[in-house]
Amino acid sequence: MPLFDRFEGPLFWVGLLLVWNLIVFLRYGWDKLAAIQGYWRVSEAELLLLGFLGGALGAKVAQRVFRHKTSKQPFAQNLNIVVGL
């Protein structure tokens, strides 16, 4: 079917993965902002799940850029495990 032809090929999947990693990056940024301003936080379980579901690169970049969750060892170690998967 011509409608689904554009959802084939590696370029589509690479683009989808990049968009997903951008979403994960922004979610980490949102959580960092919430931490600074005292707002409702994103759970660690959600952040790890986002990384596990294909957003590991976005999660690691956000961790570095925002200096977020770097000293909290159980989380940092678990994120490294997720990246290794």
C-alpha positions in Angstrom: 0.0 0.0 0.0 1.4 3.4 -0.9 0.4 4.9 2.4 2.7 2.7 4.3 5.6 2.9 1.9 7.0 5.9 3.7 7.3 3.9 7.0 9.8 1.5 5.5 13.5 1.7 5.3 16.2 2.6 7.7 16.0 6.3 7.3 12.5 6.3 8.8 13.6 4.3 11.8 16.7 6.4 12.4 14.6 9.5 12.3 12.1 8.0 14.7 14.9 7.0 17.1 16.3 10.5 16.9 13.0 12.1 17.7 12.4 9.7 20.6 15.9 10.5 22.0 15.1 14.2 21.8 11.8 13.6 23.7 13.8 11.8 26.4 16.4 14.5 26.5 13.6 17.1 27.0 12.0 15.0 29.7 15.2 14.9 31.7 15.5 18.7 31.2 11.9 19.1 32.5 12.8 17.0 35.6 15.9 19.1 36.3 13.9 22.3 36.0 11.2 20.8 38.3 14.0 19.9 40.8 15.4 23.4 40.8 12.0 25.1 41.1 10.5 22.7 43.6 7.7 21.4 41.2 6.4 17.9 40.8 9.2 15.6 39.7 9.4 12.8 37.1 9.8 9.5 38.7 13.2 7.7 38.4 11.3 4.6 37.2 9.9 6.7 34.3 13.3 8.2 33.4 14.9 4.7 33.3 12.0 3.3 31.3 12.3 6.0 28.7 16.0 5.2 28.3 15.3 1.4 28.1 12.7 2.0 25.4 15.3 3.4 23.0 16.2 6.8 24.6 19.4 5.8 26.3 21.5 8.2 24.2 19.1 11.1 24.9 19.2 10.2 28.6 23.0 10.1 28.8 23.4 13.3 26.9 20.8 15.0 29.1 22.5 13.7 32.2 25.7 15.4 31.1 24.2 18.6 29.8 21.9 19.2 32.7 24.2 17.7 35.3 21.2 15.7 36.4 21.2 12.6 38.4 25.0 12.3 38.2 25.8 12.0 41.9 22.8 9.8 42.8 24.6 6.5 42.4 21.8 3.9 42.3 20.2 5.9 39.5 23.4 6.6 37.6 24.4 2.9 37.9 21.0 1.7 36.7 21.1 4.1 33.7 24.5 2.7 32.8 23.0 -0.7 32.9 20.2 0.4 30.6 22.6 1.9 28.2 24.6 -1.3 28.1 21.5 -3.3 27.1 
